[in-house]
């Protein structure tokens, strides 16, 4: 069956402003592009876009798909704007909870509170005796009550684990605030989830992603659910590839990497194996991103290195032994320095690219080193609208010049992809595109944070199309509308290149098409 898509504006994204009249699709691929008159005789079926606007399929280059589904199913604390509101929400959410059952909340952020309050375990004890774990928005910190700490065996005498911090009060007692690797002490006490639970969460996630115009995502889920990768991988196979088509590139946690290299089977082309995922540091919000100089608002710390230098080199060497790339979480400039040291010492195989995830706080010398390497930068544009203006206090004016510097990186010729880091940020790609172009929250009236770093609309959309394709070395088969490319399309009710900036976030998804098949269609009102 050959299907001809026509009747709307079709942006190829091969060059700025380039459009075609019609696209002929067969067997999940784009057979030809051209005018309607040229292609209509070859078609068995025509699909009228009815004036809507088609783009190459949008792909989120960095998220946690199962985690996003869990956020949709759990209590979401990310939009709470005061500590009192958070307390009231926790009371409502735990009032009928049995003492032996865990309560898990998602996404609190003290930077949204006027008093910047971080709850103490004793305050959480007043709310519920059930073990409680509240994940900070960055997912590099949690709050735990006394019941959870007791199950984890955390006392005044418990040492900080490597790559983590147990925050303590003036008497040395744990406050319940656990940073990076320390949060695992509590997370590991939560009963293991079932494949059925993970399947439900993932299906919830994929249905939501398709409704937002996303045809794929690069996702990290393999190291979070139990002691091996088999349950989350099975969930992906249960959800994707049958009736539901979606492109999932699975980053492989370093703890699971060798086992997955030896034993895992995938379901390509919809479920693909990805790079080895490594964490080099934490987050700016939790003051665990690793900086070369102390935090401006807390000179007592420069952040946390998740691994020693020797261990980091060992992990990169392990990936190279299998001919694979790495995908490394690097937020602070010292973390980037250590990551580049390891990559330079153990070069990636020909035809592969390493992925530097976030790349938020940089220096000129680090950018010069990146320019010489086969790397892509995996950026999260929405971090700008979420982190400013408080991040200026944290880093100081001097250091902010090479931070969140998307335009400077694009202008230097570095390959950049765009993601959300959902469930940390909202997954909607239109919000990411808007943030990259406006560098502010929608409907704010200022000129944007660091306005010289604004991307053009074309550059911003490229992050989610050709940029995401290049992140997995598939730029010759995905990311633009061209012959022999995958027939993945995102169709919106308006032209994202025209009109006021705010209309980008107001756009509605009409169709999401994967491998030539409609996976989402907007319901028509009567």
C-alpha positions in Angstrom: 0.0 0.0 0.0 1.4 3.3 -1.1 0.0 6.3 0.7 0.3 9.9 -0.5 0.3 12.6 2.2 -0.7 16.0 0.8 -3.0 19.0 1.3 -1.0 20.8 3.9 2.4 22.5 4.4 5.2 19.9 4.7 8.5 21.1 6.1 11.4 18.8 5.2 13.7 20.4 7.8 16.6 19.6 5.3 17.2 23.3 5.0 15.5 26.3 6.5 12.1 27.1 5.0 12.2 24.1 2.6 8.7 22.6 2.0 7.3 20.0 -0.4 3.8 19.5 -1.7 3.5 15.8 -1.2 5.1 12.7 0.4 4.7 9.2 -0.9 5.0 6.5 1.8 5.3 2.7 1.4 6.5 0.0 3.8 7.1 2.5 6.6 9.5 4.5 4.5 9.4 7.7 2.5 9.5 6.5 -1.2 9.4 9.9 -2.9 8.8 13.6 -2.2 7.6 16.2 -4.7 4.5 17.8 -6.2 1.1 16.3 -5.9 0.9 16.0 -9.7 4.2 14.1 -9.9 3.2 11.6 -7.2 -0.5 11.1 -7.3 -0.5 8.3 -10.0 1.9 6.2 -7.8 -0.4 6.3 -4.8 -3.0 3.6 -3.7 -4.4 5.9 -1.1 -4.4 9.7 -0.3 -4.3 11.3 3.1 -5.5 14.9 3.1 -3.7 17.0 5.7 -6.6 19.6 5.4 -4.2 22.5 5.7 -2.3 21.3 8.7 1.5 21.4 9.0 3.7 18.4 8.9 7.3 18.0 10.2 9.7 15.1 10.6 8.8 13.1 13.7 9.8 14.9 16.9 12.0 12.8 19.2 12.9 13.5 22.8 16.7 12.9 23.1 16.8 12.3 26.8 14.0 11.1 29.2 13.0 8.3 31.4 9.9 6.8 29.8 8.8 4.5 32.6 9.5 7.3 35.1 7.3 9.6 33.1 4.5 7.1 33.2 5.0 6.7 37.0 4.7 10.5 37.4 1.4 10.4 35.5 0.2 7.7 37.8 1.6 9.0 41.1 1.2 12.2 43.2 2.9 15.0 41.3 4.5 17.6 43.5 6.2 19.5 40.7 3.7 22.3 40.4 3.3 23.0 44.1 4.3 26.6 44.8 4.7 26.7 48.6 5.9 24.5 51.5 2.5 24.8 53.2 0.8 23.6 50.0 3.2 20.7 49.8 2.5 19.7 53.4 -1.3 19.8 52.8 -0.9 17.7 49.7 1.1 15.1 51.6 -1.5 15.0 54.3 -4.3 14.4 51.8 -2.3 11.8 49.9 -1.3 9.7 52.9 -4.4 9.8 55.1 -5.6 6.3 54.1 -2.2 4.7 53.6 -1.6 1.5 55.6 1.5 1.7 57.9 3.4 -0.9 55.9 2.8 0.7 52.5 5.3 3.1 51.0 4.4 6.6 49.8 6.4 7.9 46.9 6.0 11.5 45.7 7.5 13.0 42.5 9.0 16.3 41.7 9.1 18.7 44.7 11.3 21.8 44.2 12.1 24.1 47.0 13.1 26.8 44.6 9.4 27.2 43.8 8.7 28.0 47.5 9.0 31.6 48.8 10.7 30.3 51.9 12.9 27.7 50.0 12.0 25.2 52.7 13.4 21.6 52.6 11.4 19.4 54.9 13.0 17.7 57.9 12.3 14.0 58.5 10.6 14.9 61.8 8.1 17.1 59.9 7.4 14.2 57.5 6.9 11.9 60.6 4.1 14.2 61.7 2.4 13.6 58.4 2.7 9.8 58.1 4.3 6.9 59.9 4.3 4.9 56.6 7.8 4.9 54.9 7.9 8.0 52.7 10.3 8.9 49.9 9.8 12.2 48.0 11.9 12.6 44.9 13.3 16.1 44.2 12.5 17.4 40.7 16.2 16.8 39.7 16.0 13.1 40.8 19.4 13.6 42.4 18.0 14.0 45.9 15.1 12.6 48.0 13.5 13.3 51.3 12.8 10.4 53.6 10.9 10.1 56.9 12.2 8.2 59.9 10.4 5.0 58.9 12.2 5.0 55.6 15.5 5.8 57.2 15.1 3.0 59.7 14.4 0.4 56.9 17.5 1.7 55.1 19.6 1.4 58.3 20.6 5.0 58.2 21.6 6.4 61.6 23.9 9.0 63.0 26.8 6.6 62.6 26.1 5.7 58.9 29.0 7.0 56.7 28.3 8.8 53.5 28.4 6.3 50.5 30.8 7.0 47.7 29.2 9.5 45.4 26.5 10.6 47.9 25.8 12.7 50.9 23.6 12.0 54.0 22.7 15.5 55.1 22.9 15.9 58.8 21.9 18.5 61.4 24.2 20.2 63.9 24.1 17.2 66.2 25.1 14.8 63.3 21.7 13.3 63.0 20.3 12.6 59.5 17.7 15.1 58.4 16.2 12.8 55.9 17.7 14.7 52.9 19.7 12.3 50.8 21.8 13.4 47.8 22.8 11.3 44.8 24.1 7.8 45.8 22.8 8.2 49.3 19.2 8.2 48.0 19.8 4.6 46.8 20.1 3.5 50.5 16.3 4.2 50.8 15.3 3.4 47.2 16.7 -0.1 47.5 14.3 -0.8 50.4 11.2 -0.3 48.2 9.7 -3.7 47.2 10.6 -4.7 43.7 7.9 -3.8 41.2 6.4 -6.3 38.8 6.6 -6.5 35.0 2.9 -5.8 35.0 3.4 -2.6 36.9 6.2 -1.4 34.6 4.1 -2.3 31.6 1.2 -0.2 32.8 3.4 2.7 33.6 5.2 2.5 30.2 1.9 2.2 28.3 0.6 5.2 30.1 3.8 7.0 29.1 3.8 6.1 25.4 0.2 7.0 24.9 0.9 10.4 26.4 4.1 10.9 24.3 2.3 10.1 21.1 -0.5 12.6 22.0 2.2 15.3 22.3 3.5 14.6 18.8 6.6 12.6 19.8 7.4 9.6 17.5 10.3 8.4 19.6 12.5 9.0 22.6 16.0 8.1 23.9 15.3 6.8 27.3 17.1 5.6 30.4 15.2 3.0 32.4 17.4 -0.1 32.6 19.0 0.5 35.9 16.2 1.6 38.1 13.8 -1.3 38.6 15.2 -4.2 40.6 18.6 -5.8 40.4 18.7 -6.3 36.6 17.4 -5.0 33.3 15.1 -7.9 32.4 11.8 -6.5 33.9 12.0 -3.0 32.3 13.2 -4.5 29.0 10.3 -6.9 29.0 7.9 -4.0 29.7 9.2 -2.3 26.5 8.6 -5.4 24.5 5.1 -5.8 25.9 4.1 -2.2 24.9 6.0 -1.3 21.7 6.1 -3.0 18.4 2.7 -4.5 18.0 -0.3 -2.2 17.7 1.7 0.6 19.2 4.7 1.8 17.2 7.2 4.2 18.8 11.0 4.5 18.4 12.6 3.8 21.8 16.4 4.0 22.0 17.4 2.3 25.3 20.4 3.8 27.1 22.0 1.0 29.1 23.0 1.8 32.7 26.6 1.0 33.4 25.6 -1.5 36.1 23.6 -3.5 33.6 25.8 -2.9 30.5 27.8 -6.0 30.3 24.9 -8.3 31.1 22.9 -6.6 28.4 25.7 -6.8 25.9 25.9 -10.6 26.5 22.2 -11.5 26.9 19.7 -8.9 25.9 17.6 -9.1 22.8 15.7 -6.1 21.4 12.9 -5.5 18.9 14.4 -3.3 16.3 13.6 -1.0 14.6 11.3 0.2 17.4 13.3 -0.8 20.4 17.0 -0.2 19.8 20.1 -0.7 22.1 21.8 2.5 23.0 25.0 3.8 24.6 26.3 3.0 28.1 24.8 5.5 30.5 27.1 6.9 33.2 26.6 9.6 35.8 29.6 11.9 36.4 27.9 14.3 38.9 24.6 15.4 40.3 22.4 18.5 39.9 22.7 22.3 40.3 19.5 22.4 42.3 20.8 19.9 44.9 24.3 21.5 44.8 25.8 18.2 43.7 26.8 19.2 40.2 30.6 19.0 40.2 32.2 22.5 39.8 35.8 23.5 39.5 35.2 26.2 42.1 32.8 26.3 45.1 29.1 27.2 44.7 28.6 31.0 44.9 25.8 30.7 47.5 27.5 27.9 49.5 31.3 28.0 49.5 31.4 24.9 51.6 30.8 22.6 48.6 31.9 22.2 45.0 29.5 19.3 44.3 29.8 15.5 44.1 31.8 13.2 41.8 29.7 10.1 41.4 32.8 8.0 40.4 36.5 8.3 41.1 38.7 9.2 38.1 39.9 5.6 37.9 36.4 4.2 38.0 35.2 6.6 35.3 38.1 5.5 33.1 37.3 1.9 33.8 33.7 2.3 32.7 34.5 4.1 29.5 37.1 1.4 28.7 34.4 -1.3 29.3 32.2 0.4 26.7 35.1 0.6 24.2 35.8 -3.1 24.8 32.4 -3.8 23.3 32.8 -1.2 20.6 30.1 1.1 22.1 29.7 4.7 22.8 28.9 6.3 26.2 26.2 8.7 27.3 27.4 10.5 30.3 25.5 12.9 32.6 27.7 16.0 33.0 26.3 19.2 34.5 29.3 20.9 36.2 32.4 22.1 34.5 34.7 19.8 36.5 32.5 16.9 35.7 32.8 17.7 32.0 36.6 18.0 32.4 36.8 14.5 33.9 34.5 13.1 31.3 36.6 14.6 28.5 39.7 13.2 30.1 38.2 9.7 30.0 36.9 10.0 26.4 40.2 11.3 25.1 42.1 8.5 26.9 39.6 5.9 25.4 38.4 7.2 21.9 35.1 6.1 20.6 34.9 3.6 17.7 34.7 5.0 14.1 31.1 5.7 13.2 29.9 6.1 16.8 29.4 9.3 18.8 29.6 9.8 22.6 26.8 11.7 24.2 27.4 14.5 26.7 24.0 14.9 28.6 23.1 18.3 29.8 26.5 20.1 29.3 25.2 23.0 31.3 28.2 24.7 32.9 31.2 24.9 30.6 34.4 26.8 29.9 36.0 28.0 26.7 38.8 25.3 27.1 36.2 22.6 27.4 34.3 23.7 24.3 37.6 23.6 22.4 38.2 20.1 23.5 34.7 19.0 22.6 35.1 20.4 19.1 37.9 17.8 18.4 35.9 14.8 19.5 33.1 12.7 18.1 30.5 13.9 20.6 26.9 15.2 20.6 25.5 17.5 23.2 22.2 16.4 24.6 20.5 19.6 25.8 17.4 20.2 27.8 16.1 23.7 26.8 13.4 23.8 29.5 16.1 23.9 32.1 16.5 27.6 31.3 13.0 28.5 32.1 13.0 26.3 35.2 16.4 27.3 36.7 16.6 31.0 36.1 16.9 33.4 37.9 17.9 31.4 41.0 20.7 29.6 39.2 22.5 33.0 38.9 22.8 33.1 42.7 24.2 29.6 42.7 26.8 30.1 40.1 27.6 33.8 40.1 27.7 36.3 37.2 31.2 35.3 35.9 30.4 31.5 35.7 27.0 32.0 34.1 28.5 33.3 30.9 29.3 29.8 29.6 26.3 28.2 31.2 23.1 27.1 29.4 24.9 28.5 26.3 22.9 26.7 23.6 23.4 29.3 20.8 27.1 29.5 21.4 27.4 25.7 21.2 25.3 25.5 18.0 27.4 28.3 16.4 30.6 26.4 17.2 29.3 23.6 15.0 28.7 21.1 17.8 25.9 18.6 17.1 23.1 19.3 19.6 20.0 17.3 20.3 16.9 18.3 22.4 15.2 16.5 25.2 13.2 17.1 28.3 14.7 14.8 31.0 11.1 13.9 31.8 9.8 13.3 34.4 12.1 16.1 35.7 10.7 18.6 33.2 7.4 18.6 31.2 7.9 16.3 28.3 5.9 18.4 25.7 8.5 19.2 22.9 6.7 22.4 22.1 7.6 23.7 25.6 11.3 22.8 24.9 11.2 24.5 21.5 9.7 27.6 23.1 12.3 27.7 25.9 15.1 27.4 23.3 13.7 30.3 21.3 12.4 32.6 24.1 14.5 31.6 27.1 11.7 32.4 29.5 8.4 30.9 30.6 5.4 31.4 28.3 3.7 34.8 28.7 6.6 36.4 30.7 7.3 39.8 29.2 11.1 40.2 29.6 13.6 39.6 26.7 14.7 36.2 28.1 17.5 35.0 30.2 20.9 35.4 28.5 19.0 36.5 25.3 22.2 36.2 23.1 21.8 32.4 23.6 18.4 32.2 21.9 18.1 29.7 19.1 16.1 30.5 15.9 12.9 28.5 15.5 14.6 26.4 12.8 17.6 25.6 15.1 15.2 24.8 18.0 13.1 22.4 16.0 16.3 20.8 14.6 17.2 19.8 18.2 14.1 17.4 18.2 14.5 16.2 14.6 17.9 15.9 12.9 19.7 16.5 16.2 18.0 13.6 18.0 18.7 11.4 14.9 22.4 12.4 14.9 22.6 11.5 18.6 22.2 7.8 17.7 24.0 8.1 14.3 20.8 7.7 12.3 20.9 11.1 10.6 20.8 9.4 7.3 17.5 7.7 7.9 15.6 9.9 10.4 15.1 13.5 11.3 14.3 15.0 7.9 11.6 14.3 5.3 13.6 12.8 2.4 13.6 9.8 0.2 14.4 6.5 1.9 14.0 8.0 5.4 11.6 6.6 8.0 8.1 7.8 7.6 7.8 9.3 11.0 5.8 12.6 11.1 4.5 15.1 13.6 1.5 17.1 12.4 0.3 20.3 14.1 -2.6 22.6 13.6 -0.4 25.5 12.8 2.9 26.7 11.4 5.5 26.8 14.2 7.7 29.2 12.2 5.0 31.9 12.0 3.2 34.2 14.4 4.0 35.2 18.0 6.3 33.0 20.0 3.6 32.1 22.5 1.6 30.4 19.7 4.3 27.7 19.7 3.1 26.4 23.1 -0.5 26.8 22.0 -0.2 24.6 19.0 -2.2 21.3 19.1 -1.1 18.0 17.8 -3.3 16.7 14.9 -1.6 13.5 14.0 1.5 11.5 15.1 2.7 9.0 12.5 5.3 6.3 13.0 6.5 4.1 10.2 3.7 5.4 8.0 0.9 4.5 10.5 -1.2 6.9 12.5 -0.5 6.3 16.2 -2.4 9.3 17.5 -5.2 11.4 16.0 -6.8 14.3 17.6 -10.4 13.7 18.5 -12.8 15.8 16.4 -15.4 17.9 18.3 -19.0 17.5 17.2 
